[in-house]
Amino acid sequence: MPSVDRVRLEALRYAVNEESALYIAVMRLFTGGLTGMLSDQSASEVTATIRQQGLDVDEDTIDARLSYLVEHGNLARSPRETEARSVQDYLRNRARYQLTQRGELVQRQVDELLGHAETATEISSEMLGGILAGLRTLQGLTVVTGVAGVTGSAGEALDAAEPDDVARHIGTVFAQFERLVQSTREFYTYLTQVLSRYDLERAEFQAFKTALLDYLQRFVDEIARHMPQIAEALLALRPHIDRLCHRANAGQRLRDLEGRAARRAPGLDPADWVGLVAWFTGSDSRGSDADGVRRLATEAMRSLLVNLRRIVTSSERDHGRYAELLRLARWFDEADDAQAHALWASAYGLYSARHVGFAVGESEQAVPPTTSWLSAPRAEVPVMLRETGQRRIAGRSGQAEDFTEAKQKRLAEHARTEEACRRAVAEVASQRGRLERVRLTDAGREALLELYAAGLALAATPPAGDGVEGIVEGGIVEGGIVQVRIPGHDMVLELLDSPGAGTTVVSPSGRLRLVDRSLAVVPVADRRWSGAGVAAEAGVS
């Protein structure tokens, strides 16, 4: 929001602060009747008038409130010099205050809001005929019939008309249009509040139907009868709106100190006609508001049918308790003191106070029931008794927690892990022959490194005898060559010492190069693996 708009909204503060009653009383002195027009008042004069209204305030307080209103733009300090016969008169009248245009607008809106009654407002449908008559009068100024049926020019007719007469006709049309729109908006606002209620009884429904819906239908019929004629008149006037406004403004105009023309009544500017034309005929981007009023009437009748369906259906009587609460309030109003207490206990279940007793411990001293609660020591009331009024122990023994679902999830995760390991080992087993440069996935690379680590562990195992040949746990060491069984496949991984050569393993995670060490994947050819295969498969996952 621009800063200038925030400064303007500061003028509303006095109506909602803690001293709003005094501020409103002060502002009414400047806006009520002719008191504040073309006049200024001092703090002493305002104080005297406020005291006559029954408010006991001192002059210093009024002076502070007036200064506050000046700071927020509601009042302004008067530049008029004051005559003082003594120093006391000068000190009392040295500051005088006058009303600003913004302050008058805000106070007028405040008084209108405070005086607004939450009742139905009649739609000024009689304005439709006045608007049509005014438009036809203006249309007659644009088309003039000469002698012997010869049509004269519109420019000559407007030039012959008095500017004040043209301005009066335009102002009357727009004043009637503004009243029509405002009353329609207020009526539909009240209608929305009534339709939103879901607790209408049969009698209220009947009153609502006869007082509002029948009236609304008559208004819709009025619009349907006048709207084509008004739309036709507006269509004929649209080419002449600029000339009409120009002729209405041809008279002597008021100008401010800066030479700008003063603001006139609505309708004397061509831009003001846009809203009037759109309300009755619509525009390129939207339909007419008159059609919208008729559509809202249809929606109101649909909402009325919803309430009617609820009323005639006995099974839906529990949707609203409005009538029951009113009946209960009437019973309270007509009952005496004893009946009111009994009615209160019966309706809300709130009975009179009762003494609550419970067994005390052996270390505590029992308080006699005749002791007043004012002098009795504070009792430690159990939580269950204090919150629910029950002395029994609530709750039950906790049941054993069921881990079936968690166990199933873990088993499924284990199965997926095992399947991923089998696919990785199968990828290694699919590589045949000596591996000089092999490309694997990350999982296959991990499986190859596990087999390679198992082979290094076999090579470091101490021999059983003088030689280095034979079957050891997890593989075979023979002639300096280590063979590791690939689990689930009739293939083995050979680790060979190869000076000047090696194996390079490439995977998405990077590149691994074995220097002076070669790997090979070869089929199982020795029957001695019949006993060692089990150990190899058990050692490599």
VOLONU-172279 format. One record per atom (N, C-alpha, C): residue in three letters; x, y, z. Coordinates in steps of 0.05 Angstrom, whole numbers, plus 5000, padded with zeros to 4 digits. Atoms other than C-alpha are relative to their C-alpha. Last residue first. Layout:
ALAXYZ;...
END
This chain:
SER502849945001;SER556237365001;SER499450164975;VAL500549775017;VAL563037034997;VAL497050044998;GLY498349774993;GLY565436575053;GLY499550254985;ALA500749894974;ALA559736075051;ALA501750245007;GLU502649865002;GLU560435984976;GLU499150125027;ALA499749765015;ALA567835844984;ALA497350154999;ALA498649794984;ALA566835365041;ALA500250264985;VAL501849924979;VAL561734965002;VAL501250225017;GLY502049815010;GLY566034964941;GLY498150105021;ALA499349724993;ALA571934664978;ALA497950204991;GLY500049954971;GLY569333964983;GLY500550295006;SER502450114989;SER567333844910;SER499850055030;TRP501849784991;TRP572634334888;TRP497549895013;ARG499549944972;ARG577633754886;ARG498250225011;ARG502050124983;ARG574133544823;ARG500550055030;ASP498750194982;ASP578334044785;ASP497949895019;ALA498950235015;ALA575734404723;ALA501149795019;VAL498950194980;VAL571234974750;VAL500949754984;PRO501850214989;PRO570335484694;PRO501449825020;VAL499850255015;VAL574836094688;VAL498149805011;VAL502350154993;VAL574336824709;VAL499949764982;ALA501250165022;ALA581137154708;ALA497649855011;LEU502350164992;LEU584537694749;LEU498949864976;SER502150045020;SER591437984739;SER497849825012;ARG501850204991;ARG596338284790;ARG497749984980;ASP498550264997;ASP602538674773;ASP498249795011;VAL497350005012;VAL598539324784;VAL501349745007;LEU498350184985;LEU591039274798;LEU502649984985;ARG497950135016;ARG587339884770;ARG501749835019;LEU498250154982;LEU580540124798;LEU502149854982;ARG498350205013;ARG576640654760;ARG501949885020;GLY497249945005;GLY570841064787;GLY501549774986;SER498849874977;SER563941034818;SER502950074995;PRO500849734997;PRO560540904751;PRO501350155023;SER502849994991;SER564840284742;SER499150295002;VAL501349745004;VAL571440114708;VAL497149975008;VAL502950034996;VAL575839534732;VAL498850284999;THR501349744995;THR583039524705;THR497049955001;THR502949995007;THR587138894710;THR498950275008;GLY501949974979;GLY594738824710;GLY497250004989;ALA502849995010;ALA601138754670;ALA498150035024;GLY500349835024;GLY608538884681;GLY497350014988;PRO498349765000;PRO609438314730;PRO499750154973;SER499349935027;SER603437844727;SER501750254999;ASP497949805000;ASP601837484792;ASP501050044972;LEU497450075012;LEU595237134781;LEU502050225004;LEU498249774995;LEU588737144821;LEU502849914991;GLU497150054996;GLU583636674792;GLU501550265004;LEU498449765005;LEU576036764802;LEU502949945006;VAL498249924979;VAL572236114796;VAL501450254991;MET497849835009;MET566135904756;MET501750075024;ASP497850185003;ASP560935354764;ASP502450164988;HIS499250045028;HIS556135874790;HIS502349815000;GLY502350055018;GLY552035974854;GLY500749954971;PRO502350134989;PRO557836284893;PRO497749984980;ILE502149805003;ILE564036454852;ILE497449875009;ARG502550095012;ARG569435974878;ARG498050235000;VAL502249964981;VAL576036314893;VAL497449934985;GLN502650025012;GLN582436064858;GLN497850025021;VAL502250014980;VAL589336284880;VAL497450004984;ILE502549905011;ILE595236144834;ILE497849955021;GLY500049714998;GLY602136084867;GLY497550124988;GLY497949905018;GLY602835354843;GLY500050315000;GLU498450205015;GLU596235154874;GLU501950144982;VAL497449885006;VAL592035524926;VAL501849794988;ILE497750185007;ILE584835304925;ILE502450174995;GLY498949995027;GLY578735654956;GLY502349804998;GLY500949785018;GLY574435825016;GLY501249994973;GLU502749914997;GLU578035395069;GLU499350244982;VAL500449864975;VAL584435105041;VAL497250105002;ILE502649884997;ILE585634574988;ILE499950145028;GLY502150144985;GLY592734414970;GLY497550165002;GLU502250105016;GLU599334694945;GLU498049865018;VAL502149805000;VAL604035134983;VAL497649914985;GLY500749875026;GLY608934595000;GLY497850215004;ASP497749865012;ASP612334415067;ASP499350154975;GLY497550164999;GLY605834265102;GLY502350164989;ALA500350224981;ALA599134595121;ALA502649845002;PRO500450275012;PRO601035255088;PRO499849795021;PRO497650174998;PRO599935925125;PRO499549724989;THR500450224981;THR593936325097;THR502549835002;ALA498549954976;ALA596236975063;ALA499749785021;ALA497149995005;ALA594236744994;ALA501650045025;LEU499150275005;LEU587336545020;LEU503049994995;ALA500050134974;ALA586137245049;ALA501049714997;LEU497649894985;LEU588237554983;LEU500249875027;GLY497650125011;GLY583137104948;GLY502550095014;ALA499950284990;ALA577537304996;ALA502549864989;ALA499150004972;ALA579238034982;ALA500249725012;TYR497149945000;TYR578737904907;TYR501150015028;LEU498650255009;LEU571937574916;LEU503050045000;GLU500250204978;GLU569638174957;GLU501349744992;LEU498049934979;LEU572538654905;LEU499849815024;LEU497350085009;LEU568738294849;LEU502150065021;ALA499850294999;ALA562138354888;ALA502849904991;GLU499850084972;GLU563239094900;GLU500349705003;ARG497349934990;ARG564739204826;ARG500449925029;GLY498150215010;GLY558438824807;GLY502950065009;ALA500550254985;ALA554339284853;ALA501949784991;ASP498949974973;ASP557639904823;ASP499649755017;THR501649814984;THR556239664753;THR501350025028;LEU502150124983;LEU561839324714;LEU498350235012;ARG501949794992;ARG566639484657;ARG497749875015;VAL502750094997;VAL572739024650;VAL498250235010;ARG501549764995;ARG579739174625;ARG497049924999;GLU498149795002;GLU584938614628;GLU498750285005;LEU501249734999;LEU580438074655;LEU502250214999;ARG498349824985;ARG582937394632;ARG498850294998;GLY497349965009;GLY577336944609;GLY501550195018;ARG498550245005;ARG569937004618;ARG502850074991;GLN497549925012;GLN565837564650;GLN501749754997;SER500449985029;SER558837294663;SER502550094985;ALA499750265012;ALA560937064732;ALA499750014969;VAL497150074999;VAL562037784754;VAL500449734985;GLU498749825018;GLU554937984731;GLU503049944999;ALA500450105028;ALA552137364764;ALA501450184980;VAL498250235003;VAL555337584830;VAL499749894972;ALA497349905002;ALA551938274824;ALA502049774995;ARG499649875026;ARG545237964807;ARG502850104997;ARG499950215020;ARG545737494867;ARG500450124972;CYS497450144999;CYS547638074913;CYS500249784979;ALA498049825012;ALA541538484889;ALA502849875001;GLU500350005029;GLU537037884902;GLU502050184987;GLU498950265011;GLU539837804972;GLU499849994970;THR497149994998;THR538538544987;THR501349754989;ARG499149825021;ARG531438504961;ARG503150025000;ALA500350145026;ALA530137895004;ALA501050174977;HIS497950205001;HIS533038245066;HIS499949854973;GLU497549865006;GLU528538855053;GLU502449804997;ALA500149915027;ALA522538395048;ALA502650154992;LEU499550235017;LEU524438045112;LEU500050084970;ARG497150074999;ARG525238715147;ARG500649764982;LYS498549805015;LYS518338955122;LYS503049935000;GLN500450045028;GLN515038305144;GLN501650204983;LYS498450235007;LYS518238375213;LYS499749944970;ALA497149925002;ALA515639085219;ALA501749764991;GLU499749825023;GLU508538855202;GLU502950084996;THR500250155024;THR508838275250;THR500550174975;PHE497949925018;PHE511638685307;PHE499849854973;ASP499950185023;ASP505238675348;ASP502150104980;GLU499849875026;GLU506139025414;GLU500449804978;ALA497350045012;ALA503738635473;ALA500050124972;GLN499750245016;GLN497438945501;GLN502849984988;GLY499149975027;GLY497539465555;GLY500449734986;SER497350095004;SER493439325616;SER500850024970;ARG499750294999;ARG487139735620;ARG502949934995;GLY497950125018;GLY485240455631;GLY500049705004;ALA500750035029;ALA481640805686;ALA502249874985;ILE497549985016;ILE482740695760;ILE499249954971;ARG498950255010;ARG476140815795;ARG502550064983;ARG497950104983;ARG474941455833;ARG501349754991;GLN500150294995;GLN471041825781;GLN502449925017;GLY502050064979;GLY469642575779;GLY499749715006;THR502450145010;THR473142635711;THR497949955021;GLU500649945028;GLU478643155722;GLU497549864990;ARG500149725005;ARG479443185798;ARG499050064971;LEU502349894987;LEU477742465812;LEU499650294994;MET502450125012;MET482542195760;MET497550125013;VAL500549885026;VAL487942685782;VAL497549894988;PRO498850165023;PRO487542485854;PRO499250124973;VAL502150155014;VAL485443055902;VAL501449854977;GLU498750105025;GLU490843295949;GLU498149814986;ALA499950295004;ALA486743676000;ALA501349944973;ARG500450075027;ARG488244396021;ARG500349694996;PRO497550025016;PRO487544486095;PRO499349914971;ALA498950275003;ALA480644676122;ALA502550014983;SER497950054981;SER479345396143;SER501349734998;LEU498349764997;LEU475345646084;LEU502349965018;TRP497950015020;TRP472844946067;TRP501850255002;SER500549845023;SER468844956132;SER502449984981;THR498049795003;THR469944376180;THR499450154974;THR501249744993;THR463543986194;THR501950234996;PRO501749905022;PRO466043386154;PRO498750275007;PRO502950054995;PRO471643286205;PRO498350124978;VAL501249744994;VAL478643296174;VAL497049945005;ALA502649955013;ALA482242626178;ALA498850265009;GLN502149974980;GLN489542666199;GLN497450074986;GLU501549755001;GLU494442396149;GLU497850005021;SER498449784989;SER499641866164;SER498650265000;GLU499650044971;GLU494741296156;GLU501550235012;GLY498050184992;GLY492541546088;GLY500349995030;VAL497449874996;VAL485941886074;VAL502049795009;ALA498450104978;ALA479841546044;ALA502750145002;PHE498550245007;PHE475641965998;PHE501849935023;GLY498250124980;GLY470342506005;GLY501449754990;VAL498850255010;VAL466942965956;VAL502049905021;HIS497450064988;HIS462343495983;HIS500949734990;ARG500150234981;ARG456843685934;ARG502849965011;ALA497550124991;ALA455844335895;ALA499549785020;SER498649854979;SER449144475862;SER502449855010;TYR501450014974;TYR447344135797;TYR501650165021;LEU498249874981;LEU449744305727;LEU498550035027;GLY498750214983;GLY446243805681;GLY501950125020;TYR497150015005;TYR445044355628;TYR501449795018;ALA499249955028;ALA437544335618;ALA502949954995;SER501250205019;SER435243985682;SER501150054971;ALA499050274995;ALA439944355729;ALA499049804980;TRP497149995006;TRP438345035698;TRP501249725003;LEU499850005029;LEU430844885699;LEU502950004991;ALA500850275009;ALA431244705773;ALA500249984969;HIS497850184991;HIS435145345788;HIS499449714990;ALA497749955017;ALA430245765746;ALA502349815007;GLN500450135025;GLN424245445781;GLN502450044981;ALA499950294996;ALA426945635849;ALA499749854973;ASP497350084993;ASP428446355828;ASP500249705003;ASP499049874975;ASP421946485791;ASP502749885007;ALA499850174976;ALA420846275718;ALA500950175024;GLU502650024987;GLU418346725661;GLU500149855027;ASP501049734995;ASP425146955635;ASP497449995016;PHE498449874979;PHE428146265643;PHE498950275007;TRP500650144975;TRP422445955603;TRP501650125023;ARG502649904991;ARG423346485549;ARG499149875026;ALA499649734989;ALA430746315544;ALA497450125010;LEU498850034974;LEU428945575536;LEU500550275013;ARG502150104982;ARG424145745479;ARG501149975029;LEU501849774994;LEU429546165445;LEU497849925020;LEU498649824982;LEU434445595452;LEU498350245007;GLU499950124974;GLU429545105422;GLU501450185020;ALA502649984988;ALA428145565363;ALA499949895029;TYR500649724994;TYR435545635347;TYR497350035014;ARG501249994973;ARG437144905355;ARG499350285007;GLY500049744987;GLY438644775280;GLY498649995027;HIS497949835012;HIS440744145243;HIS500150275014;ASP497849954982;ASP437043675290;ASP502150184989;ARG500749794981;ARG430443705252;ARG502350085019;GLU497949805001;GLU433343315194;GLU499550235019;SER497550124992;SER429442675205;SER502350205001;SER499850024971;SER422943065205;SER502749895009;THR498750264995;THR423643265132;THR500549985030;VAL502050215004;VAL418643825118;VAL501149725005;ILE502349974981;ILE423144355149;ILE498149764997;ARG499150074973;ARG429544115114;ARG497750015020;ARG499650294999;ARG426244115046;ARG500849915028;LEU502750135000;LEU423644825058;LEU500349705001;ASN501249984974;ASN430545055078;ASN497349875002;VAL498450174983;VAL433444785013;VAL499050015029;LEU501050275003;LEU427645094975;LEU501649805017;LEU502550034986;LEU429445775003;LEU498949724998;SER499350034972;SER436645684980;SER497449975017;ARG499050274997;ARG433945564909;ARG500849955030;MET502350185000;MET429646194915;MET501049715003;ALA501449974974;ALA435746594935;ALA497649815001;GLU498550144979;GLU439646314876;GLU498750025027;THR500450295005;THR434146534828;THR501549845021;ALA502750064991;ALA434147234858;ALA499449704997;LEU499950024971;LEU441747254850;LEU497249935011;ARG498850264994;ARG440847114776;ARG500149965030;ARG502050215005;ARG435847694770;ARG501249725006;VAL502049994979;VAL440848154804;VAL497849794996;GLY498950134976;GLY446347914758;GLY498050015023;ASP500250295004;ASP442048084697;ASP501149855024;ALA502950054998;ALA441448794724;ALA499549704996;ASP500650054972;ASP449048794736;ASP497049945004;SER501149774985;SER450048724661;SER499449925029;GLY502849945004;GLY454648194633;GLY499050235017;ARG501950124981;ARG462148204633;ARG497250084992;SER498750204983;SER468348344590;SER498149875020;ASP498850215016;ASP465148704530;ASP501149775018;SER497749915016;SER460649114574;SER501149764985;GLY497750174999;GLY453849044609;GLY502350124983;THR499550135026;THR447349374587;THR502449825000;PHE502550085015;PHE444049614651;PHE500549854975;TRP502050124981;TRP449749634703;TRP497549914984;ALA499450284994;ALA455049734649;ALA497949875018;VAL500550165024;VAL451750364622;VAL500549715006;LEU502950005006;LEU451350674691;LEU499449834976;GLY501450174981;GLY458450474709;GLY497049984995;VAL499250285005;VAL461450754646;VAL498549815019;TRP502150145014;TRP457451404652;TRP500749714995;ASP502150094981;ASP462051674706;ASP497849844986;ALA499250254987;ALA467851694656;ALA498049895019;PRO500750235016;PRO464152214615;PRO500849735012;ASP497550085013;ASP464652704674;ASP499349754982;LEU499049775016;LEU458353074694;LEU502749954988;GLY501449995025;GLY455152424717;GLY500950224982;PRO499650235018;PRO456952454790;PRO498450044975;ALA501650234994;ALA456553164821;ALA500649774980;ARG502949965002;ARG462253644812;ARG498549745005;ARG501450255007;ARG469553644833;ARG497050055001;ALA501050154977;ALA472654334831;ALA498549754991;ALA502950004997;ALA476454564770;ALA499149825023;ARG501350255009;ARG483954644782;ARG496950035004;GLY501149975027;GLY486955344786;GLY498649754989;GLU498050085020;GLU491555194845;GLU498950024972;LEU497749815000;LEU487355584894;LEU502149944980;ASP498649984974;ASP481155194875;ASP502350194997;ARG497350095002;ARG476455314816;ARG501450045027;LEU498449934977;LEU468955364815;LEU502849884997;ARG499150224983;ARG465755324747;ARG501750115023;GLN497849904984;GLN461555824708;GLN500749785021;GLY500549774983;GLY457355454658;GLY502450085016;ALA499449755014;ALA459755014602;ALA499550245017;ASN497749864987;ASN460254404646;ASN500750264988;ALA500649964972;ALA453354144627;ALA502150145015;ARG502049794997;ARG454954274554;ARG499250055029;HIS498849745007;HIS461353874557;HIS498150235003;CYS498449924977;CYS457853304594;CYS501450274994;LEU501749944978;LEU452553264540;LEU501550105024;ARG501149735006;ARG457653314484;ARG498150085023;ASP498049804997;ASP461652734514;ASP498950284995;ILE499349964972;ILE455452314524;ILE502150215004;HIS500349724993;HIS452752414453;HIS500950065029;PRO498449835017;PRO454951754420;PRO500050295009;ARG497150054998;ARG452551364482;ARG501650174981;LEU498649784988;LEU445551684484;LEU503149974999;ALA500349765016;ALA441951224435;ALA501750245011;LEU498750055026;LEU444750604468;LEU499850244982;LEU497149974997;LEU442950884536;LEU501549964974;ALA499449714997;ALA435750984514;ALA502950045003;GLU500449875026;GLU435350274487;GLU500650295002;ALA497850085017;ALA438349984551;ALA499850144973;ILE497749854991;ILE433350374593;ILE502449944982;GLN500449725008;GLN427550104551;GLN502450185008;PRO499749965029;PRO430149394554;PRO499750294992;MET497350035010;MET431449444630;MET500250034969;HIS498749755006;HIS424749734650;HIS502749974986;ARG501749825015;ARG420149124649;ARG501550254990;ALA500550125026;ALA425348604670;ALA498350184982;ILE497549985016;ILE427749064725;ILE499549894972;GLU499649725007;GLU420649154752;GLU502550034982;ASP501949945022;ASP419448394748;ASP500350294992;VAL498950125024;VAL425848284789;VAL498150054976;PHE497849845008;PHE423248774841;PHE501249894974;ARG501149755012;ARG416548424845;ARG502250184990;GLN501050065027;GLN420147764854;GLN498850244987;LEU497850025018;LEU424248054911;LEU499049934972;TYR499049735007;TYR417948284946;TYR502349994980;ASP502149875017;ASP414947594942;ASP500950284992;LEU499950125027;LEU421547304967;LEU497950114981;LEU497649955015;LEU422247795025;LEU499949894972;ALA499049734997;ALA415947895065;ALA502450064982;THR501949795008;THR411947295042;THR501250285000;LYS501050045028;LYS417446775042;LYS498250234991;PHE497849945018;PHE421047045104;PHE499049974971;ALA499649715000;ALA414547065143;ALA502250084980;GLN502349885013;GLN412946345122;GLN500350304999;PHE499850055029;PHE419946105138;PHE497750134986;GLU497949825011;GLU419746445206;GLU500249964970;ALA501049724999;ALA413146095221;ALA502050204989;ARG502149975020;ARG415745415196;ARG498950295000;GLU502350164994;GLU422245465234;GLU497950064979;LEU502649875003;LEU428645735205;LEU497849815006;ASP501750074977;ASP434945415234;ASP497350144998;TYR501050275005;TYR439745375175;TYR498149915022;ARG501050134976;ARG441346115172;ARG498849734992;SER497950164989;SER445446295110;SER499249865026;LEU499850255014;LEU439146525074;LEU502249825012;VAL502350164994;VAL437947065126;VAL500249724987;GLN499950084971;GLN444947345124;GLN497649825007;THR497950204997;THR444847335047;THR500249905029;LEU501150255009;LEU438247705046;LEU502049775003;TYR501750114980;TYR441148255089;TYR498849734992;THR498350064977;THR446848355040;THR498349885023;TYR498850265005;TYR441948304982;TYR501949925022;PHE502050214998;PHE437848875010;PHE501249724996;GLU500850044972;GLU443849315024;GLU497949785003;ARG497850134986;ARG446549214953;ARG499349955029;THR499850285009;THR439849364922;THR502249855014;SER502150154987;SER439049994965;SER500049704991;GLN499550034971;GLN445850244944;GLN497949845014;VAL497850194996;VAL444850104870;VAL500549955029;LEU500950275008;LEU437950444867;LEU502249795006;ARG501850104980;ARG440351044907;ARG499049724994;GLU498450064976;GLU446351134861;GLU498249895023;PHE498550255005;PHE441851084800;PHE501649925024;GLN501850224999;GLN437051604827;GLN501449734996;ALA500850024972;ALA442752084841;ALA498049775004;PHE497950144985;PHE445651934773;PHE499349985029;VAL499850285009;VAL439152104736;VAL502149855017;THR502450144990;THR438052734777;THR500249704992;GLY499650054971;GLY445252974765;GLY497649845012;ILE498050214996;ILE444452884690;ILE500349935029;HIS501150255009;HIS437853274688;HIS502049775004;ARG502050094981;ARG440653824732;ARG498849734991;ALA498750114976;ALA447053874691;ALA498049905020;VAL498750255008;VAL443053954627;VAL501349875024;ASP502250205004;ASP438654484660;ASP501149734992;ASP501050094974;ASP444754844687;ASP497749804998;PRO498150194987;PRO448054854619;PRO499049905027;GLU498549874979;GLU441755174587;GLU501949805014;ALA500750074973;ALA439654834523;ALA501750155020;ALA502349844991;ALA440355194456;ALA499249945029;ASP499249724997;ASP447354934445;ASP497750185009;LEU498449974976;LEU444954234460;LEU500950295004;ALA501750044977;ALA439454284408;ALA501550035026;GLU501649774997;GLU444054584355;GLU498249985025;GLY498449784990;GLY449154044365;GLY498450255004;ALA499750024971;ALA443953504358;ALA501650225012;SER497550124991;SER442253734288;SER500049995030;GLY497749824997;GLY435153854264;GLY502449865011;THR498450054976;THR430153344239;THR502450195001;VAL497250015007;VAL425253604187;VAL501649985026;GLY498850264997;GLY418153414206;GLY502949984993;ALA501050195021;ALA414854034176;ALA501549735002;VAL502549935013;VAL419054504220;VAL499449794979;GLY500549735009;GLY424554204262;GLY497350044988;THR501650005024;THR425053574304;THR499350284992;VAL502049795001;VAL430653574354;VAL498649994973;VAL501550025025;VAL434852974373;VAL497850205000;THR498150085021;THR440353044426;THR498749984973;LEU498249775005;LEU436253434477;LEU501949944977;GLY501449795015;GLY430652924471;GLY501750244995;GLN500150095028;GLN435552374492;GLN498550214983;LEU497449955012;LEU436952764555;LEU500149924971;THR499849715001;THR429452764571;THR502750084987;ARG501549925023;ARG429152024553;ARG500050314997;LEU498550075024;LEU434751884601;LEU498550094975;GLY497749825003;GLY431252264656;GLY501649944976;ALA501049745008;ALA424651884645;ALA502350204996;LEU500950015028;LEU428251214646;LEU499050274991;ILE497650015017;ILE431951394710;ILE499249994971;GLY498749735000;GLY425551624744;GLY502550004982;GLY501649835016;GLY421950974725;GLY501250284997;LEU499850105028;LEU427650554752;LEU498450184981;MET498049855014;MET427950974816;MET500349924970;GLU501349775013;GLU421450674839;GLU501950184985;SER500750075027;SER425350034851;SER498550224985;SER501349765012;SER428550344912;SER499449944971;ILE498649935025;ILE429949664944;ILE498450244987;GLU501650035024;GLU427349635015;GLU501750094976;THR500249745013;THR432449545070;THR498549964974;ALA500350015029;ALA431848945117;ALA499650294989;THR502750085009;THR434349055188;THR500050004969;GLU499750265014;GLU441149085222;GLU497249904992;ALA501650214987;ALA440449825239;ALA500149754983;HIS501150205019;HIS445850325218;HIS498549785016;GLY502949985003;GLY446550915265;GLY498749794983;LEU501250034974;LEU453550735287;LEU497050014999;LEU499750284990;LEU455750605216;LEU498749965027;GLU501750185016;GLU452751255190;GLU500249715009;ASP502749964991;ASP455851655247;ASP498149824984;VAL500350114973;VAL462651355231;VAL497250025010;GLN500150295003;GLN461951495156;GLN499749865028;ARG502550065012;ARG460252225170;ARG499749694997;GLN502049984980;GLN466052265218;GLN497249944989;VAL499850234982;VAL470852005165;VAL497850015021;LEU500750255014;LEU468452485111;LEU500149775019;GLU502949995004;GLU468653095158;GLU499049744986;GLY501350054975;GLY475652915181;GLY497050004998;ARG499750284993;ARG478152855110;ARG498649935026;GLN501850155018;GLN475353535091;GLN500249705006;THR498850065027;THR478653845151;THR498049844983;LEU500450275011;LEU474954145211;LEU501449994972;GLN502150015020;GLN477654755248;GLN500049734987;TYR500050235018;TYR481854855310;TYR497650014982;ARG502750055009;ARG483955445352;ARG500149794978;ALA500250215020;ALA490355525392;ALA497149954994;ARG497849975019;ARG491956175429;ARG499949794978;ASN501050005028;ASN485056195460;ASN502250014980;ARG502250185003;ARG486656005533;ARG499149984971;LEU499150284995;LEU493656295535;LEU497749814995;TYR498250085022;TYR491156935502;TYR500949715003;ASP501650065024;ASP485256995549;ASP501749914977;GLN501550254996;GLN489856915609;GLN498349934976;VAL498250225005;VAL494657435582;VAL498649745003;SER498250054978;SER489057935579;SER501849764992;ARG499949774983;ARG484558275529;ARG501949965023;ALA499850064972;ALA485757755475;ALA500350265016;GLU499749764984;GLU483857805402;GLU499849925029;THR502049964979;THR485057185362;THR500650265015;GLU498949874976;GLU488757115296;GLU497750065019;ARG501249744992;ARG485956625246;ARG501250115026;PRO498049785002;PRO490856095222;PRO498950275009;SER501149775015;SER486355535248;SER502150224999;ARG499849764983;ARG489954895269;ARG499150244982;ALA497749845007;ALA487354305229;ALA500050255018;LEU500349724995;LEU482753735247;LEU502550144991;ASN502949954997;ASN481853015224;ASN499450305004;GLY501349885023;GLY488952965195;GLY497050055002;HIS501150215018;HIS491952465243;HIS498350124978;GLU497950165010;GLU496452975279;GLU499049794980;VAL498549845019;VAL490753475285;VAL502249834988;LEU501649995024;LEU486252955318;LEU501450164978;TYR499950265012;TYR491752815369;TYR498450004973;SER497450035012;SER492453555383;SER500349734986;LEU500049835024;LEU484953605395;LEU502749984985;ARG501650155020;ARG485353015444;ARG499950164973;ALA498450235009;ALA491053355482;ALA498549844978;ASP497849895017;ASP487254015486;ASP501749774989;ILE501249935026;ILE481053635510;ILE502250114982;THR500750255014;THR485153315566;THR498950064972;ASP497450125009;ASP488253985586;ASP499549744984;GLU499149875025;GLU481254305587;GLU502649884990;ASP498749744997;ASP478553825638;ASP501050104974;VAL497250005010;VAL473453275627;VAL501150285006;ASP498349854982;ASP466753095661;ASP502949984991;LEU497350134997;LEU462252885605;LEU501750185017;GLY499850194978;GLY454953085615;GLY502649865003;GLN501150265008;GLN453353415548;GLN500249795022;GLN502949985001;GLN454354105579;GLN498649754991;ARG501050014973;ARG461353895597;ARG497050035001;ILE500050284992;ILE462853755524;ILE498949975028;THR502250145014;THR460654455505;THR499849715008;ALA502549914989;ALA465054785557;ALA497649864987;THR500350114973;THR471054355537;THR497350085013;VAL500750285003;VAL470154525463;VAL499549875028;GLU502750015010;GLU470055265479;GLU499149714997;SER501849934979;SER476255195523;SER497150004991;ALA500250234981;ALA480054795471;ALA498150075022;SER497750044983;SER478755335418;SER499549775019;GLN500650014972;GLN473655305362;GLN502649955015;ASP498050154985;ASP473855475289;ASP499450035029;SER499449904973;SER468455675242;SER502249845012;LEU498849735002;LEU466655625168;LEU500550125027;MET499649905027;MET462355015184;MET501050295000;GLY497250015008;GLY463554705253;GLY500550114972;THR498149914980;THR457154905287;THR502850024989;LEU498449795011;LEU452554885227;LEU502250095019;GLY501449755007;GLY449354215244;GLY501850204987;GLY502950004996;GLY453953695274;GLY498850274994;THR501550095023;THR460853635242;THR497050025003;PHE499149875024;PHE465454035289;PHE498349934975;LEU500249714997;LEU461853865353;LEU500850154975;ARG502849935006;ARG460953155328;ARG499550305005;MET500349975029;MET468553095325;MET497150074993;VAL498649765009;VAL469153235400;VAL499550044970;ALA501549774990;ALA463752715418;ALA501350264991;ILE502349985016;ILE467152205373;ILE498350245009;TYR499249905027;TYR473852325407;TYR497550044982;LEU499449724998;LEU470652255476;LEU500850124973;ALA502449864993;ALA467351595460;ALA500550305001;SER501549945024;SER473551335423;SER497550165007;GLU501449754994;GLU478051405484;GLU498150074977;GLU501350024974;GLU480350675481;GLU498450255007;ASN498250024978;ASN481850695406;ASN498450005027;VAL499750274990;VAL477050515350;VAL502049985023;ALA502650134997;ALA474151175325;ALA500249725012;TYR501349894977;TYR480551585336;TYR497449855006;ARG499150114975;ARG484451135289;ARG498350095024;LEU502050184989;LEU480451265226;LEU500749915028;ALA502349844990;ALA484551885205;ALA497849835012;GLU499549924972;GLU490751435202;GLU497650165011;LEU501550184982;LEU487651145139;LEU500550065029;ARG502949945001;ARG489851765100;ARG498549825019;VAL500449764985;VAL497151665122;VAL497050085001;ARG499850064972;ARG496950945099;ARG499650255017;ASP502550134992;ASP494351175032;ASP500049925029;VAL502149794999;VAL500051675024;VAL497349885008;SER499849864974;SER505051125042;SER497850215003;PRO498449765000;PRO502850694983;PRO499950145027;MET501749765000;MET500050005000;MET501850255000;
END
